[in-house]
Structures are given as structure tokens and as C-alpha cells.
Amino acid sequence: MLKDSAVSDIVSGIRAVTAGYIYTSPAMTSYLVNRRGRAAPLRQHQQGLNDLTPAERQILKLIAEYRASTDIAEGLHVSPRTVESHRTNICNKLEIRGRHALMKFALTHKSELFF
């Protein structure tokens, strides 16, 4: 039950629980059903994240820290071309198109990038 549920929902919930039943308010049921639909794309990206190599995950994490490819290359002691290859592989694995889309994805999933 949501904290801002209508009084009638609260009363119905109390009656159901005291009678030994489980109660879910209509608003909560709607939220849970809609959440399932929103979770499908996230699961798809999560599967893609699991397909990344440790080096790709590290580069994606550095992208999320607003690091440029040249800075990433310098910090990892690799060539900028290697970083660009990793960026391309990440985009292919995650089905992301465009440099800005990769940055947006990295920022959105930053907390999932720790390995």
C-alpha cells in the first residue's frame, strides 16, 4: 500500500489483513505491473554489461567519469587507438550508437560498472 493511498484503500487493507488475507492496493498493483515493463530494457542492458571484458568495463567506468579517450589511454598505458577499439566493442555489445549515447549509458549505469 502506498502512503498516499485513499482512506477507502487503507480501510480495505486493514480489514483484509486482520482477516488473514494479503492486501495490495490498486495503485501498488498498477505500479508493480508497470515496473515489470520498465525492467525488461534494463535486463537487456544488464546482460550486455555482463558480456563486457574487464578492460571494457574499466573503460566504460572511466567514460562515466568524463575522461577523454586520450586521458584514458594515458592512464591505462595503452594507445588511444586501443581505447577507441574498446569503445567500438562496447557499443556493439550494448547495441549503442553514437559517442553521446555511450556517455549517457555510462553515466546511467555507473554504479553497475564496479567489478
N, C-alpha and C positions, 0 to 999 in steps of 0.2 A: 504494500500500500504506500502511496506517495504521501508525503507530509502535508501537501496541499489538497488532499482528496476532499470531496464533498462530504458533508456531515452524514448523508444517507449511506455513502460508501463505508464510512468509519463505523457506523452503527451495524451495517450488514456484516462487516468484517468481524466485529466483536461478537455478534450473535453466532456466526459460523464457527469461530474459534472456540467459543465456550461450549458449543455443541460437539466439539471434537473434529471439526472439518478444517480443511485448509482453505484459506481465502486469498484470492488475488483480485485486486481492484481492476476494473475495466481499463483504467489509464495505465496501470502497470502491465497488464496483458498486452495492450497495444504497444507499449514501449519495448517489451521483450520480443514481440514479433518483428517489429521494425529493426531492432538491433541485429537480429539474425540476418536480415537482408544487407545491412551495412557491414557485417563481419565477413561476408564472402569475399569481397575485393581485398580486404586486409589479409585474409588467409592466403589468397593467391600471392600477394607480395611477400608474406612471411615465408612461403615455400620458396620463392625466388631468393630471399635473403639466405636461406639455408643452403642454396646452391652456390653461393659465392665462396671463393677461396679465402683463406685468412688474409692474404695480401689485398684482395679486392675489398674485403670488409674494412681493413685498415685504411685504405684509400678513401672509401666511402665515408668513413668516420672523419677523416681529415677534410674532406669536401664539406661536411656538415659544420666544420669549424672555420669555414670561409677561407680555406687555404687554396691558393692557386696551384695549378699543375707544376709550375716551376719550383714553387716552395715545397710542395710535396716531394718532388724528385730530389731536391737538395737534402731535405730532412731524412729521406729513406736511402740516400746514396745510390740512386738509380737515375737513369736518363729520363728527361721529360717525355721522350717517345714511349718509354715503358709505362709511365703513368697514363699517357693517352691511350695506350693499348688496354690497360686495365679499365679505364673509364668506358671504352667501347664495349669491352666484355661485360661489364656491369650493366650497361644499358641494354645489351642484347639479352642477358639473362633475366632482367627485370621487365623487359619489354617497355622500356622508357625511350622516348625520342626527344632529343634536344638537350643542350647543356643546362638550360634553366630548369628543365623538368628533372634532371638528375640532382641538381642542387635542392630543389623543392622536396624531392623524395628523401634525400639525405637528411634534411632538416626535420621532416615529419617523422622519420624513423630513427632519429639519433639515439634514443635510449635503447633501441634494439641492436645497436651495432657493436656493443661491447662483447668481446669474445674471450 
